[in-house]
Amino acid sequence: MSKPRDVAKPTHGYLLREENVEKLEQIRNQLFLMARVTYAATQAEEHEPLEIHRTMLGQCFENFGL
């Protein structure tokens, strides 16, 4: 008897539950949002100070910490 060639092989990487995948997607989305807010759209904006409400920024950092 020969062994079947298509035997299930161990996967490479990590397997996550759906709820953890959703958490990672939320973190990704928050990082993309922070990147969009931070980048200047025009050359004039490059030299303007960025104004962010402390509560909003604090909540974002707290989410990453959790």
N, C-alpha and C positions, 0 to 999 in steps of 0.2 A: 504494500500500500504506500502510495506517495502522499506527501503532505500537500494540501491545497496552497497555491501560491498567493491567493488573495486573502490571507488570514489577516484579521484586524491587527494593525500595528499600533503601538503606543503613539499618541499624538505628541507633537512638539509644541511647547508653549504652555499656556495656562487655560484652564476651563473655568468660567465664571457662571454663577447663577444669574438669571435674568435681572434680578434686582441690582446686582453689582454692576452689570453691564450698563444699566440705566444710570447708576451713580457716576460711572466713568464718562458716559456721554454728557451728563450735566456738567461735570468738571471741565470737559473739553469745550463745551459751549461757553462756559464762563470765561475760560482762557481766551477763546476767540473774541469774545465780547471785549475783554480788557485790551486785547491787541488792537481792535478796531477803534476803541476810544482813545488809545494812546498815540497811535500814528497820526501825524498831521496830514490833512487832505491837501493843503496848499502850502506854498513856501511861506506865506504870511503867517499861517498857523504855527509854523515851526518855531517861531520866536515868541508865541503867546503862552502865558502860563495855563496849565491845565487845571480846571476847577472840578473837583469831585466832592460830593457830600461825604462827610466822615462816616455817617451811618451806613451808607451804601458800600463804601470801601471796607469798613469794618465787618459788615455782614459777609462780604465776599471772602475775606481772609478767614473768618470763622468757618465758613462752609468748607474751605480747603483744609482747615485744621481738623474738622470732624471727619 
